[in-house]
Amino acid sequence: MNYHTPEETAVLAVNAGSKKASLPVYKMILLGILAGVYIGFGANIAIKIGSAPDSNSALGIFLYGAVFSIGLMLVMICGAELFTGNNMTCFMAVLDGKATVGGLFRNWVVVYLSNFIGSVLLAYIVFLAMFWVTHDPSGTVILSPVGEKAVYIAKNKMGLSFSAAFMRGILCNWMVCLAVFMALAAKDIVGKIFGIFFPIMAFVSSGYEHCVANMFYVPYGIIVAKAAPHATASSLGISAAEINNIFTYGHFITSNLIPVTLGNIVGGAIFVGTFYYFVYIKQHSSKI
């Protein structure tokens, strides 16, 4: 059999969480930065696909979600520390007594901040690559389709209500952690790719909210908007003055990042980690 059973996979998840919770801090930082970059790569190609003229078609929506999956593939196969996946694995390890609560919070906090650093780092590099800008026949700076999509995504994400962002965060990390669970179940790279692809495609195409992805999406939109406020205002149909109110890191954190992060924790730690722990680990232990 070329895959682990759900029971075996749950044990692998607990063991993975135990190792993650006890990693040296410098490894958490370096691997966390890499995960932020990798998820940012997925978000960046999704922006590119989403800027195509037919991006709102069924095929365009599917492709938008499909290409994003490269991010988690890089995390799981190449190795990196991703906050959202660790919501499941580290929490399962704590429930099984193989990690401490302190170890869990140390991992979550260090990895979360490192994911943010990696995502914003990539956002600035992509910005400097100048895919977001073009010029009209008179030479005036205008946003390219990629730039328009970047600011549109950022504005929409920061326009969600707290409850909507929170619920979309739950739905997202429920799917992401199922993708991680399926990747752990696979014994070869092809199996891991397929295990990751479908849940990630589904969550992105559905419009759910992932805190680490948003650490790229929104800062990239903020950077573009600040660099070209008049072009951004024209593209979004708002005043240039509104750009300064909407496109700020403070607004991003309060309107999107906080509720999405809380939702991601619930989706990963409770609806995947806790459920599978009690189904496969706790019951198994009680029979011994």
PyMOL commands that set and color helices and strands:
alter all, ss='L'
color gray80, all
select helices_A, chain A and resi 6-21+25-50+58-68+70-79+83-95+101-128+145-158+162-185+189-206+211-227+229-236+240-246+249-287
alter helices_A, ss='H'
color red, helices_A
select strands_A, chain A and resi 133-135+141-143
alter strands_A, ss='S'
color yellow, strands_A
deselect
rebuild
show_as cartoon
